[in-house]
Amino acid sequence: SVSGTLRSSYFLFQIRMIFFFVLLPNVSFTNYFDLSSVKVYIASLELKINMQNIKSLYETGKYEEVIHILKKCLNESCGSHLYYEHPLNKHAQMEVLLESLWRLGNFQDCISWAEKVLKYSTDNYFIISRNGSYSIEFARSINSALLYIHELIEKLGYIILEFEYISRMVQSIHKILTNLLDSQHDKNVSNNHIIDCWRAWIILHYVLEWENDRNVINRKNFTNQESNFLLESEEEKWFSSYMMFFVAHELLGSRCRKKKSLFGFFAFA
C-alpha cells in the first residue's frame, strides 16, 4: 500500500540518520518534501483510511475503535475550516463520537466531549454567516451536545456535572441564551429558532440546583447563626432557580411546545 511504502521509507531513512529533501519546482502548492513532511503525510493518509472504515466499525458495534479514530480526527481537525475533508463531515463525526461513548457507558467522557462539541459549535455558529449551510450544521451540533448533556444529567444526577470544564459549559449556554434575548426571532413562531434553547434553559436550571446543593453541604461548617442566614439565602436561590422558568417561558413563547412541550411539562410539573 502507499501508506506502507511511505512508512518503510521513512523508517529506513530514520535508522540510517539520512537527511534528505526533494524539491519539485513544477509543483506549485507543495514543492518541498523531507522526513518531517513524509511523517505528516503518513499520519494523514492513515487517518483517512481509518475514516473510511468508521461506518462498518460502528455498525458492527466496535465502538472503542470508532472512539479512538474520531477523537484523533477531531483533535487534529477542529482548528481547521475544512469541514468535509473526510467521508463523515465534522458534525457527523461529533454525533457518532457522542453516540459511541453513550453506548459504551463512558458517561464522564461523553459529557466532557459534549461540552467540547458545545463550545466549538457555539463559538463558530456566532462567527459565520447565519444564512450559510454551515450555520445549520453548527446548530445541529449544538442541539446534539445539549441533548446528551441533558440526558446524562437526568440519567446520572448532578454528580455528572463534576467535571473540569463545567464553567465553560455554562458560558456556552449563556452565549446561546443571550443570543435568544438579543435576537429578533418571533417568539410566536415555534420553529423560528433552530437551536433548542428550551433545553439550554433546563440544563442551566440543573446547574443552579447543583450549585445550591453544594452550598447547603458547605453550610454545615458554620455556626447556627451563620447557618440561619445562609438558610434564608439558599431558599432565595432555590426560588430564583424556579422563577427562571417563568422568564424562559416568556422569552420562548410558543417555542415551549417544541418536542411535544417537554419544556412546559418539566417547568410546571
Buried (B, 14 or more C-beta within 10 A) or exposed (E): EEBEEBBEBBEEBEEEEEEEEEEEEEEEEEEEBEBEEBBEBBEEBBBBEBBEBBEEBBEEEBBEBBBBBBBBBBEEBBEEEEBEBBEBBBBBBBBBBBBBBBBBEBBBBBBBBBBBBBBBBBEBBBEBEEEEEBBBBBBBBBBBBBBBBBBBBEEEEBEBBEEEBBEEBBBBBEBBBEBBEEEEBEBEEBEBBBBBBBBBBBBBBBBBBBBBEEEEEEBEEEEEEEEEEBEEEBEEBBEEBEEBBEEBBEBBBEBBBBEEEBBBEBBEE
